[in-house]
Amino acid sequence: MTNLFRSLIFVPGNNPRFLEKAKLLSADLVCFDLEDSVPDKEKKRARTLIKNSLKQRKDYTPNIFVRTNSPESGRIDSDLDVIVQKGLDGIVIPKVNSVKELKKIEKTISVLEKKRKIKNIRLIPSIESTLGVINCYEIASCSKRIDAVVFGIFDLLNDMKIEYTKGDPIGAKYSRHKIPVVASAAGIYAIDGIWQDIKDTSGLKKDCDVGRSLGYTGKSIIHPDQIKTVHKIFHPNKTEVAWAKLVVKTYDQSTKKGKGATVIDGKMIDEVHYKRARDLLEITK
C-alpha cells in the first residue's frame, strides 16, 4: 500500500484557532493532539473541540488523525470514546511499549466501530521508550490497521536519562537507525521525529536528509512553515510511484467490473488507498 506519509503535523486539540487553520494545511497527515501539547486541565475540552472538528471532516483536505494520550496515562479509553467516530481516518498512539498495550486499544476501537457503524480506523504507534525500541518489530507487525510507526526522540532520550543535543544526538542513533529497518521488515512506513527549532530551516533540512538516508518516508512536524522543506526532501521515489500506478490501474479495473475493494500482492486495496495513490501521482507530475 502506497500512502503519502511525508509529513505528520501535530495540532493542539485545545486551540480552536489552530484546529480551524488546519483546514488549509498542505501536510499529508494532520494530527489533532490530545497528548503533550494539551495541559491536563484542558484534556476534556480538547476532546470536545476535536469531536466537533471531526464533524467538519469534509472541510479538511489532508488525512485526519488524532493523537491520544499514552496507554500508561489512564486516559486513553476516554479519548477513544469521544474521537472514534465518522470523519476520523486514524489514531496515533504515543509511547507504545508492547503488543499487549496495542491489542487492548485495538479491541476497544473495534467495539466502538461496530457500535457506531464505521470501519477501518488506521493506527500509527509511536516508539518513544527503550522498551518500545526493543519491541518495535512486534509492535509494527501486530495489526493490519498499522500503516506506519513514528519515532519519538525526546521521550526516548528522557527514558535513557540523556540530555538532548541539537542535531543527531549520539544517544538516539541506535534507535533512530533501527525504526525504519523494522518498519520495512513489517511492510509499513517510518515517520521520523520532530525538529524542535522551528526557526532553523537549514537544520531542519539537514535532519530531513539524514532521516531520508536512513529509510524514513516522512517526518513529524510542529509548525506549518516546516511542511514545504519536509515535502521537498521526502518526495516519492520510483518504487512508490510504480506502486501507486499499479494501485490506480487495478482499482479502476475493479470498479469497472462493479467491484469495490481488491487485492494486490496480498494487500487489500480500497477507496482510501486509491485516493492516496492518485494524490501521490498528482504531486509527481
Buried (B, 14 or more C-beta within 10 A) or exposed (E): BBBBBBBBBBBBBBBEEBBEEBBEBEBBBBBBBBBBBBEEEBBBBBBEBBBEBBEEEEEBBBBBBBBBBBBEBEBBEBBBEBBBBEBBBBBBBBBBBBBEBBEBBBEBBBEBBEEEEBEBBBBBBBBBBEBBBBBBBBBBBBBEBBBBBBBBBBBBBBBBEEEBEEEBBEBBEEBBEBBBBBBBEBEBBBBBBBBBEBEEBEBBBBBBEBBBEBBBBBBBBBEBEBBEBBBEBBEBEEEBBEBBBBBBEBBEEBBEEEEEBBEBEEEEBBEBBBBBBBBBBEEBE
